[in-house]
Structures are given as structure tokens and as C-alpha cells.
């Protein structure tokens, strides 16, 4: 099974200067925990809900601070034609919860630990 078979292809992104508050609002509104950060069509980072919430608990951090202050820069990514086992190994080995899916330098999707768990459940149920 390939990454493209399990990835979400309609990815909501934010720009690096979007506030932590706005990014958190987007995540809660759409019920997901991570956002790719894109500038001029190029993936520059990933921000996860936990990191935003942790940052906002720090003294002096304001909700209007930009996501670029807490995002992971130049995140690990995967291609749509890669096997989902590789995606699972990358998530496990790097202790992350999602990977941007890149093709020809463009963000074409995202695959998460939840996507991989759902694939595992379906495979096991159909045995």
C-alpha cells in the first residue's frame, strides 16, 4: 500500500507569520493536531497543537506570536509513492505524529499516525 492510498490530499496550511492563536483555532475547528507551514508555495515547517499549547503556557509568550517561533523547520517528509511501512517507520523512529507528503517540491498531502492506524485496523479486519 502506498502513502497516496492513505494520505489526506486536501491539506490546510498556514503561513509562518500566522499567530499561535489562529493556528490553534484552525486546528480545533477542523479537528486535527498539526499544520504544514508554507511560504511562497514552499514547505518551511510543521506546527503541532501540543507545541502551541506548551508555548502558550510559557511566561511572556503571547497568543499573537507567530507560528514560526514554535514550528519545526524543514520537517521530514515522504513521497506519495513511498510504501506506508516506510511512513510508519519514520513516524516511529523520529517520534513524530505526521509527515508532509511532497512531490516535485510541492506539498500534495499529509499522512498521520491516525491514517496508519486506520489502515492497520482495516487490514486486520479483512484477514
N, C-alpha and C positions, 0 to 999 in steps of 0.2 A: 504494500500500500504506500502510496506517495503522499508527501506533505500536501500537495494540491487537493487531494481527496478529503482532507480533514481541516484545512485552514479556513479561516474566515477571510473572505476576499473583500468585503466592504468594510474597510478599516477606517475608523475615526482617528484623526491625528490632531495634534496641537502644534503650535509654533513655540519656539524656545522662550519667548517673552510673555506667553500666557501666564496668568497668575496661578499660584498654587490653588487658590480658592476656586477659580474657574475650572481648572483641570479636575479637581475633586468633584465639583458639581457635575461635570460631563460624565465622569466615571459612575457616579451614583445614579444619574439619570438613565444611563444605558446599561447599568448592572454589569460592569466589568471592572477589572482591577489594574489595568495597565494601558498606557497610551504611547504610541510611537510619536516622537518629536521630529518634525520635518521643517526644514528651511529651504526655500527655493527649490522644492521638489526633491531634496536630498535628505535621507535619514541621518539625523545628527545625534539622536539619543532615544532612550526609553525612560518613562517615568511610571512608577508603580504606586498604587494607593498607600501601601504601608509606608513607603519612604516619605510621601507627602504628609501623612498623619504624624509620623515621627518628627519630621522637620517642624511642623506647626506646634509641637509641644516644647520645642527648644526656646529658651528665653531669648527675646529680641527678634524672633522670626515673625514676620507679618504675613497674613494671608495674601497680600498683594505682591509678594516676592515672586519672581519668575520661576517657572519650572526648570529652567536651565541651571538653577542653583542646586537642585537635588537630583536631576536626571542622571542616568548612566550614559556617558558619552560613548559614541561609536560602539553600539551594542553588538554582541554576537548575533549573527543571522544565519538563515538557511535558505536553500533554493526550493522552488515548488516541485522539482523533480527528484529531490532527495527522498530517501526512504524515511518513513515515520519512526523507525527504530533509531536512526541517527538523531532525529529530533528529540526522542525520549532520552537518549544517552547524553546529549548536550544539556538538556534541562537538568538531568540528574547530576552529571559531573560538575556543572557550573553552579548548581543550586539556584536556578532561576525558574521562573514560572511561565515564561513565554518567549517566543522568538519571532522577530520580524521576518517575513518571507520576502526575499529580494530576487528580482530577475532583471538582468541587464541594467543594474544600478537603480532600479525603480522598486518601491515598496508595492508589492502585489497582494500581501496578505499578512496574517499573523496566525501562529499556531501556539496553543497554550497547553498547560498540563491538563486542563479540563477536556480539551479536544482529544488528547491522547488517552485519557481515562475512558472517555465515551467510546472510542474506537476499541479499546481493550474489552469493555463490557459487551459490546456488540459481537465481537469475535468469539468471546467465551460463551455467550448465549446461543450462538449459532453452531456450536460444536456438535 
